[in-house]
């Protein structure tokens, strides 16, 4: 599958509804609109036209692509989940914390209980990603 590198194009911002649709495509891709509608319409109480509109919007945003196969279109992802999560995380960090990671980590660490395992993993990640030249 052809993935876009972040050097070539800035990842688009997705709405919460678009994330729900993307989760289905990341789990299984390609899929026809019919399968996506069959899953999302009862679960989210969305009209089939709502799903079709989102598919068209995501295609225009170049987040997904539509390939014609016989008499239908098969939709598949262009951006990986990891690429969009990274872009969304950067955007959130910029908007809410002015791009500073330290206040973000403090905010989340003081508002939720961390298990000993979480603390060990975070310490390991922090140690691995510390610029030791500035200590």
C-alpha positions, 0 to 999 in steps of 0.5 A: 500500500502506498503511504504518504510521507509527512515530507510530501504533504501535511496530514489533514485534521479529522473530525471525531466522526471521520476518525470512527470511519477511519478506524474501520478502514485501518482495521480492514482495507479496502472496503466498499461503501456498502460494508462501511454503511452496514457497520456504521449506520446501526452503530452510530445511527448515521444515515447511509448518505452521511457515510457516503458524504464522509467518504467523499470528504475523506477522499477530497482530503486525500486521507483515503482513496477510492478505486473502481472495481466493476460497479463499485468503489473500494475505499482504502487508507492513504495515511496510516493511523500512526501518521494521523495520530502523530499529526493530531498529537502535535496539533493538540500539543501546539494548541493547548500547551504551546508546543511544550511537552513538559506541562502536557506530561505534568498535566496528564500525570497529575490527573490520572493514577499511574500504575507501577508498570506505567511509571516504569514504561514512562521512565524508560521512554523518557530516558531513551528520549532524553538529550543527555548533552544538555544535562 
